[in-house]
Amino acid sequence: MNRPLVDRRSILKALCGSALALPFAGLFAKTANAGPAPLVAKRLLVFYFPDGVPAPPGQASRFHATGGETSFTLPENLAPLAPHRGSCAFFRGLTMGQTDAGSHPGGAKKLLTGVDGGGGESLDRYLSRTVGGSAPFRHVYLGAMATQNNASGDKFVSYPSAGTTAAPEDDPVAAFGRMFTGVSTTPGSSGKKEVDPVEVSVIDAALDDMNDLRARLGDVEKTKLDLHLEALRDVERRIQGLAVDALPACNSTLGSLSGVDHGRLFDPGHFPVVLRAQIDLAVQAMACGLTKVAVVQASQHTSELIMSRFPATPLYTPSYDMRSHQASHYGQSSDPKFDSYVKQRTWFMEQVAYLLDQLKARPEGSGTMLDNSLVLVCSEISDGNTHSHDDMPFILAGGGGGTIHTGRLFDMPGRRHSDLLGTIARAMGDTSITTYGQGGSGLLTNVLAI
């Protein structure tokens, strides 16, 4: 497979096409004479991994950091995050409440909604229609084997509305094609000339449909449509006038897509390749300004993912199948499954470290994308063996544009995780929010730097 090029023409075309469906008035906000910009996180990326962490009751957790707020120790599972220690906020003691405690589905329903039984909109969806509503793609939901075995709705963590989930896209190549419309490929790979949105108007391409609609409208509605089209023309002209260096992070390749085999999307041995491609795609979409909110879901709760088939990893044991959920039920820490479980969680944190590496590698303003982003790392339960909803394994990474205190361990025994969700919304620029979901007592003011 040729490596898709993410270039200016592709981004312009994607932006132009999206403008037809967006509330255009806010697409390009005026910044002149606005004074100093308030501190705000520019984007949120949620990274979900399944089946909790090894934290046996009465024993040292292999996942949770220990120590003081600034002098803390990262245990085995978090060792891959050591290079990013100063960019992370680690948490102890946060709880999702006792409703459905002991349940994977119950935890997944509360995880991002902050409401028992998934009875609320998840934070990612809320932010995608508020502070992220002006982006061409308001919400990006990517998965790696997240829809395996015709997964039921409670396997997903994103809730567009109370009690309603939506499935992620498990095919990174298909997701790339939808977001980066009309991407060019390696020269010579196709005899077709790429359509340049600077030369061909997206509105003109849809004009026949518009004229057909106009013929069925009354005079007042015709006037409204004409005004709408003219406003879209104005947006399109501004898009076409963007300088080449306006999107510097987009002039690169997504080489990881070249390794994705569509026929192996649900092959556990191919899972690392697919997940890496989805991480790259989420970061690239954000670097190009296509979205401010994304969720990457690695597998699903009670996961049947056979992690012992991951080639070239410490997990690889071709003669012995070890699934994520299977390993999480280790019984006693002396059980061989416990060792597999610990290694599996370390592997997931290696993927988080890779994600943070990619954000840090992209310059933005006077710093990097990581400095201006928030990355929420989470799972639906705490200890995999007990399915506890207490002492949840949350990590908040990235500087959030200066809104978050990082390089710290926050010990908050019994504090509801809905307060963390509300704190993230505040960091993203929602100044009206005081908590999120249910059971909270207010924002985590010691986490916020604003």
C-alpha positions as CSV (number, residue, x, y, z in Angstrom):
1,M,0.0,0.0,0.0
2,N,1.3,3.5,-0.8
3,R,1.7,5.9,2.0
4,P,-1.1,8.6,2.0
5,L,0.3,12.1,2.0
6,V,-1.3,14.6,4.3
7,D,-0.9,17.9,2.4
8,R,-2.4,21.3,2.1
9,R,-4.7,20.4,-0.8
10,S,-6.2,17.5,1.1
11,I,-6.9,19.5,4.2
12,L,-8.4,22.4,2.2
13,K,-10.7,20.0,0.5
14,A,-11.8,18.4,3.7
15,L,-12.4,21.7,5.3
16,C,-14.4,23.0,2.3
17,G,-16.6,19.9,2.2
18,S,-17.2,20.1,5.9
19,A,-18.2,23.8,5.6
20,L,-21.5,22.8,3.9
21,A,-22.7,21.1,7.1
22,L,-21.1,23.3,9.8
23,P,-22.4,26.4,11.6
24,F,-20.0,28.5,9.5
25,A,-20.2,31.6,11.5
26,G,-17.7,30.3,14.1
27,L,-15.5,28.3,11.8
28,F,-12.8,31.0,11.7
29,A,-13.1,33.0,14.8
30,K,-11.8,36.6,14.8
31,T,-8.9,37.2,17.1
32,A,-7.9,40.7,16.3
33,N,-8.1,43.1,19.2
34,A,-9.2,40.3,21.5
35,G,-6.5,40.9,24.0
36,P,-4.5,38.2,25.7
37,A,-5.9,34.8,25.0
38,P,-7.2,33.0,28.1
39,L,-5.4,29.8,29.1
40,V,-7.3,26.9,27.5
41,A,-6.6,23.3,26.4
42,K,-6.8,23.2,22.6
43,R,-7.9,19.5,22.3
44,L,-8.9,16.4,24.2
45,L,-7.9,12.8,23.3
46,V,-9.3,9.9,25.4
47,F,-7.3,6.7,25.4
48,Y,-9.3,3.7,26.7
49,F,-7.8,0.3,27.6
50,P,-9.9,-2.7,28.8
51,D,-10.2,-4.7,32.0
52,G,-8.6,-2.6,34.6
53,V,-5.2,-2.9,36.3
54,P,-3.3,-5.2,38.7
55,A,-4.0,-3.7,42.1
56,P,-4.7,-6.6,44.5
57,P,-6.4,-5.5,47.7
58,G,-3.9,-5.3,50.6
59,Q,-0.9,-5.4,48.2
60,A,1.1,-2.9,46.3
61,S,-0.5,-1.8,43.1
62,R,1.5,-2.5,39.9
63,F,-0.3,0.5,38.3
64,H,-0.9,3.4,40.7
65,A,1.8,5.8,41.6
66,T,2.8,6.1,45.2
67,G,4.3,8.8,47.4
68,G,3.9,12.6,47.8
69,E,2.3,15.1,45.5
70,T,5.6,16.0,43.8
71,S,7.9,13.2,45.1
72,F,6.2,10.0,43.9
73,T,7.3,6.7,42.4
74,L,6.0,5.2,39.2
75,P,5.5,1.4,39.5
76,E,6.1,-1.2,36.9
77,N,3.0,-0.5,34.7
78,L,3.8,3.2,34.5
79,A,7.5,2.8,33.8
80,P,6.9,3.6,30.1
81,L,5.6,7.0,31.1
82,A,8.7,8.0,33.0
83,P,10.0,10.3,30.2
84,H,6.6,12.1,30.4
85,R,6.4,12.2,34.1
86,G,6.5,16.0,34.2
87,S,3.6,16.2,31.7
88,C,1.3,13.9,33.6
89,A,-1.2,14.2,36.5
90,F,-1.6,10.9,38.3
91,F,-4.5,10.1,40.5
92,R,-5.2,7.9,43.5
93,G,-8.6,7.3,45.2
94,L,-11.0,8.6,42.6
95,T,-14.2,6.5,42.6
96,M,-17.1,6.0,40.2
97,G,-19.5,5.2,43.0
98,Q,-21.0,2.0,44.2
99,T,-23.8,1.6,41.6
100,D,-23.0,-1.5,39.5
101,A,-19.7,-1.9,41.3
102,G,-18.1,-5.2,40.3
103,S,-19.4,-4.9,36.8
104,H,-17.5,-4.2,33.6
105,P,-20.5,-2.9,31.6
106,G,-21.5,-0.7,34.6
107,G,-18.1,0.8,34.7
108,A,-18.0,1.4,31.0
109,K,-21.4,3.2,31.2
110,K,-20.2,5.6,33.9
111,L,-16.7,6.1,32.6
112,L,-17.1,9.2,30.4
113,T,-20.7,10.0,31.3
114,G,-20.3,10.3,35.0
115,V,-23.8,8.9,35.3
116,D,-25.0,5.5,36.5
117,G,-26.2,3.2,33.8
118,G,-24.9,5.5,31.0
119,G,-27.8,7.9,31.7
120,G,-26.0,10.9,30.3
121,E,-24.0,12.3,27.5
122,S,-20.4,11.4,27.6
123,L,-17.8,14.2,28.2
124,D,-16.2,13.7,24.8
125,R,-19.6,14.2,23.0
126,Y,-20.5,17.2,25.2
127,L,-17.2,18.9,24.4
128,S,-17.5,18.0,20.7
129,R,-20.7,20.1,20.4
130,T,-19.6,22.9,22.7
131,V,-16.0,24.0,22.7
132,G,-15.2,21.7,19.7
133,G,-18.3,22.5,17.7
134,S,-16.5,24.7,15.1
135,A,-14.1,21.9,14.0
136,P,-14.7,20.3,10.6
137,F,-15.1,16.9,12.4
138,R,-16.6,17.6,15.7
139,H,-15.9,14.1,17.1
140,V,-13.5,11.4,16.0
141,Y,-14.1,7.9,17.5
142,L,-11.5,5.3,16.5
143,G,-11.2,1.7,17.7
144,A,-8.9,-1.3,17.5
145,M,-11.0,-4.5,17.6
146,A,-13.6,-2.5,19.6
147,T,-16.5,-3.9,17.5
148,Q,-15.2,-7.5,17.6
149,N,-17.9,-10.2,17.7
150,N,-20.7,-7.8,16.8
151,A,-20.2,-6.0,20.1
152,S,-23.2,-4.8,21.9
153,G,-23.6,-1.1,22.7
154,D,-22.4,-1.4,26.3
155,K,-19.0,-2.4,25.0
156,F,-18.5,1.2,23.8
157,V,-17.6,4.2,26.0
158,S,-18.9,7.2,24.0
159,Y,-22.5,8.2,24.6
160,P,-24.0,10.8,22.2
161,S,-27.0,10.9,24.4
162,A,-28.3,9.3,27.6
163,G,-28.4,5.5,27.2
164,T,-27.2,5.6,23.6
165,T,-23.7,4.6,22.4
166,A,-22.2,4.8,19.0
167,A,-19.6,2.3,17.6
168,P,-16.1,3.5,16.8
169,E,-14.5,3.0,13.4
170,D,-12.1,0.0,13.6
171,D,-10.6,0.5,10.2
172,P,-7.9,3.2,10.2
173,V,-7.7,3.3,6.4
174,A,-11.4,3.9,6.1
175,A,-11.3,6.6,8.8
176,F,-8.4,8.3,7.1
177,G,-10.3,8.3,3.8
178,R,-13.3,10.0,5.4
179,M,-11.3,12.7,7.2
180,F,-8.7,13.5,4.7
181,T,-10.9,13.6,1.6
182,G,-9.1,13.4,-1.7
183,V,-5.7,12.7,-0.3
184,S,-2.9,12.4,-2.8
185,T,-0.8,9.3,-2.9
186,T,2.7,8.5,-4.0
187,P,3.3,10.1,-7.5
188,G,2.6,7.6,-10.2
189,S,0.3,5.5,-8.1
190,S,-2.8,6.7,-10.0
191,G,-3.5,8.2,-13.4
192,K,-6.1,10.5,-11.9
193,K,-5.4,14.2,-11.3
194,E,-6.2,15.3,-7.7
195,V,-8.9,17.8,-7.5
196,D,-7.6,21.0,-6.0
197,P,-10.2,22.9,-3.8
198,V,-8.4,26.1,-4.6
199,E,-9.4,25.6,-8.2
200,V,-12.7,23.8,-7.9
201,S,-15.4,25.0,-5.5
202,V,-17.2,22.4,-3.3
203,I,-20.3,24.5,-3.4
204,D,-20.2,24.5,-7.2
205,A,-20.0,20.7,-7.1
206,A,-23.2,20.6,-5.1
207,L,-24.9,23.3,-7.1
208,D,-27.3,21.0,-9.0
209,D,-28.7,19.7,-5.8
210,M,-28.9,23.2,-4.4
211,N,-30.8,24.5,-7.4
212,D,-33.2,21.6,-7.3
213,L,-33.9,22.4,-3.6
214,R,-34.3,26.1,-4.4
215,A,-36.9,25.4,-7.0
216,R,-39.1,23.8,-4.3
217,L,-38.8,26.7,-1.9
218,G,-41.0,29.7,-1.3
219,D,-39.6,33.3,-1.7
220,V,-38.6,33.7,1.9
221,E,-36.9,30.3,2.0
222,K,-35.1,31.1,-1.3
223,T,-33.7,34.3,0.2
224,K,-32.5,32.4,3.3
225,L,-30.8,29.7,1.1
226,D,-29.1,32.4,-1.0
227,L,-27.8,34.1,2.1
228,H,-26.6,30.8,3.5
229,L,-24.7,30.0,0.2
230,E,-23.1,33.4,0.1
231,A,-21.9,33.0,3.6
232,L,-20.5,29.6,2.7
233,R,-18.8,31.2,-0.3
234,D,-17.2,33.6,2.1
235,V,-16.0,30.8,4.3
236,E,-14.7,28.9,1.3
237,R,-12.8,32.0,0.1
238,R,-11.1,32.3,3.5
239,I,-10.2,28.6,3.4
240,Q,-8.7,29.0,0.0
241,G,-6.7,32.0,1.1
242,L,-4.9,30.0,3.9
243,A,-1.1,30.3,3.6
244,V,0.8,27.1,3.0
245,D,2.5,27.3,6.3
246,A,-0.8,27.7,8.2
247,L,-0.9,24.0,8.8
248,P,2.8,23.0,9.1
249,A,2.1,19.7,11.0
250,C,0.1,18.4,8.1
251,N,3.0,18.2,5.6
252,S,4.0,14.7,6.6
253,T,3.1,11.1,5.9
254,L,1.2,8.5,7.9
255,G,3.5,5.6,7.3
256,S,1.7,3.4,9.8
257,L,-1.3,3.1,7.5
258,S,0.9,1.2,5.0
259,G,1.1,-1.7,7.3
260,V,-2.6,-2.1,7.9
261,D,-4.1,-5.2,6.3
262,H,-7.9,-4.8,5.9
263,G,-8.4,-8.5,6.0
264,R,-6.7,-8.8,9.4
265,L,-8.5,-6.0,11.4
266,F,-9.8,-8.6,13.9
267,D,-6.6,-10.7,14.0
268,P,-5.1,-10.4,17.4
269,G,-1.6,-10.6,15.9
270,H,-2.4,-7.5,13.9
271,F,-3.8,-5.5,16.8
272,P,-0.6,-3.6,17.6
273,V,-0.4,-2.4,14.0
274,V,-4.0,-1.3,13.9
275,L,-3.8,0.5,17.2
276,R,-0.6,2.3,16.3
277,A,-2.3,3.5,13.0
278,Q,-5.3,4.8,14.9
279,I,-3.1,6.7,17.4
280,D,-1.2,8.3,14.4
281,L,-4.5,9.1,12.7
282,A,-6.0,10.8,15.8
283,V,-2.9,12.9,16.4
284,Q,-2.6,13.9,12.7
285,A,-6.3,14.9,12.5
286,M,-5.8,17.1,15.5
287,A,-2.5,18.5,14.2
288,C,-4.3,19.5,11.0
289,G,-7.2,21.2,12.9
290,L,-9.8,18.7,11.7
291,T,-11.0,17.9,15.2
292,K,-10.6,19.0,18.8
293,V,-12.0,15.9,20.4
294,A,-11.1,12.3,19.8
295,V,-11.4,8.9,21.5
296,V,-9.2,5.9,20.8
297,Q,-10.7,2.7,22.2
298,A,-8.3,-0.2,22.4
299,S,-10.4,-3.3,22.4
300,Q,-13.5,-3.6,24.6
301,H,-14.3,-4.5,28.2
302,T,-14.3,-8.2,29.1
303,S,-11.9,-8.4,26.1
304,E,-11.3,-11.6,24.2
305,L,-8.1,-10.0,22.7
306,I,-5.4,-12.7,22.7
307,M,-2.5,-10.5,23.7
308,S,0.0,-13.4,23.8
309,R,-0.1,-13.3,20.0
310,F,1.5,-9.8,19.8
311,P,4.6,-10.4,17.8
312,A,8.0,-8.9,18.8
313,T,6.7,-8.0,22.3
314,P,7.3,-9.5,25.8
315,L,3.8,-10.9,25.6
316,Y,4.4,-13.1,22.6
317,T,3.8,-16.8,23.6
318,P,2.6,-18.5,20.4
319,S,1.9,-21.8,22.1
320,Y,-0.3,-20.3,24.9
321,D,-3.3,-18.1,24.3
322,M,-3.8,-15.4,27.0
323,R,-6.7,-13.0,26.7
324,S,-7.0,-9.7,28.4
325,H,-10.1,-10.6,30.4
326,Q,-8.7,-14.0,31.1
327,A,-5.5,-12.6,32.6
328,S,-7.5,-10.0,34.7
329,H,-9.1,-12.9,36.6
330,Y,-5.8,-13.9,38.1
331,G,-7.2,-15.1,41.5
332,Q,-4.0,-14.8,43.5
333,S,-1.0,-12.7,42.6
334,S,1.0,-16.0,42.7
335,D,-1.1,-17.3,39.7
336,P,0.9,-17.2,36.4
337,K,-2.0,-15.2,34.9
338,F,-1.0,-12.3,37.2
339,D,2.4,-12.0,35.5
340,S,0.7,-11.9,32.1
341,Y,-1.8,-9.3,33.3
342,V,1.0,-7.1,34.6
343,K,2.9,-7.3,31.3
344,Q,-0.3,-6.6,29.3
345,R,-1.0,-3.4,31.3
346,T,2.6,-2.3,30.8
347,W,2.2,-2.8,27.1
348,F,-0.9,-0.6,27.0
349,M,1.1,2.2,28.8
350,E,3.8,1.8,26.2
351,Q,1.1,2.7,23.6
352,V,0.2,5.8,25.7
353,A,3.8,6.8,25.8
354,Y,4.0,6.5,22.0
355,L,0.9,8.8,21.8
356,L,2.5,11.4,24.1
357,D,5.7,11.1,22.0
358,Q,3.8,11.9,18.8
359,L,2.2,15.0,20.4
360,K,5.5,16.2,21.8
361,A,7.2,15.8,18.4
362,R,4.9,18.3,16.7
363,P,5.7,22.0,17.4
364,E,2.9,24.3,18.2
365,G,3.3,28.0,19.1
366,S,6.2,28.3,21.6
367,G,5.9,24.7,22.6
368,T,4.5,21.4,21.3
369,M,1.1,19.9,20.8
370,L,1.5,18.0,24.0
371,D,1.8,21.3,25.9
372,N,-1.6,22.4,24.6
373,S,-3.4,19.1,24.7
374,L,-5.2,16.9,27.3
375,V,-5.0,13.1,27.1
376,L,-7.2,11.2,29.5
377,V,-6.1,7.6,30.0
378,C,-8.7,5.4,31.6
379,S,-10.3,1.9,32.0
380,E,-13.7,0.8,33.1
381,I,-12.7,-0.8,36.4
382,S,-9.9,-0.6,38.8
383,D,-8.5,-4.0,39.9
384,G,-9.4,-6.6,37.3
385,N,-9.8,-9.4,39.8
386,T,-12.4,-7.5,42.0
387,H,-13.9,-5.3,39.3
388,S,-13.8,-2.5,41.8
389,H,-15.0,1.0,40.8
390,D,-12.8,2.6,43.5
391,D,-9.3,4.0,43.2
392,M,-9.8,4.2,39.4
393,P,-6.7,4.1,37.1
394,F,-7.0,7.7,35.7
395,I,-4.1,9.6,34.2
396,L,-4.4,13.1,32.7
397,A,-1.5,13.9,30.5
398,G,-0.5,17.1,28.6
399,G,-0.2,20.7,29.7
400,G,-3.6,21.7,28.6
401,G,-2.3,25.1,27.4
402,G,-1.2,25.9,31.0
403,T,-4.5,24.9,32.6
404,I,-3.4,21.8,34.5
405,H,-0.8,21.2,37.2
406,T,1.4,18.3,35.9
407,G,4.2,16.3,37.3
408,R,2.1,15.5,40.4
409,L,0.3,12.8,42.1
410,F,-3.2,13.8,43.4
411,D,-4.5,11.6,46.3
412,M,-8.3,12.0,46.5
413,P,-9.8,9.1,48.4
414,G,-13.5,8.9,47.8
415,R,-13.7,11.8,45.4
416,R,-16.1,11.2,42.5
417,H,-14.5,10.9,39.1
418,S,-17.3,13.2,37.7
419,D,-15.3,16.0,39.2
420,L,-12.4,15.1,37.1
421,L,-14.6,15.1,34.0
422,G,-15.9,18.6,34.9
423,T,-12.3,19.8,35.5
424,I,-11.4,18.6,32.0
425,A,-14.3,20.6,30.6
426,R,-13.2,23.7,32.4
427,A,-9.7,23.3,31.1
428,M,-11.1,23.0,27.6
429,G,-12.7,26.5,28.0
430,D,-16.2,25.8,29.4
431,T,-16.3,28.5,32.1
432,S,-19.8,27.7,33.1
433,I,-19.3,24.2,34.3
434,T,-18.9,23.3,38.0
435,T,-19.1,19.5,37.8
436,Y,-20.1,16.8,35.3
437,G,-22.5,13.9,35.6
438,Q,-23.7,13.0,39.1
439,G,-22.4,12.7,42.6
440,G,-19.6,15.3,42.3
441,S,-18.8,18.1,44.7
442,G,-17.1,20.6,42.4
443,L,-14.1,21.0,40.2
444,L,-10.7,19.7,41.3
445,T,-9.3,23.1,42.0
446,N,-5.9,21.8,43.1
447,V,-5.5,20.2,39.6
448,L,-6.5,23.3,37.7
449,A,-3.8,26.0,37.2
450,I,-6.4,28.6,36.3
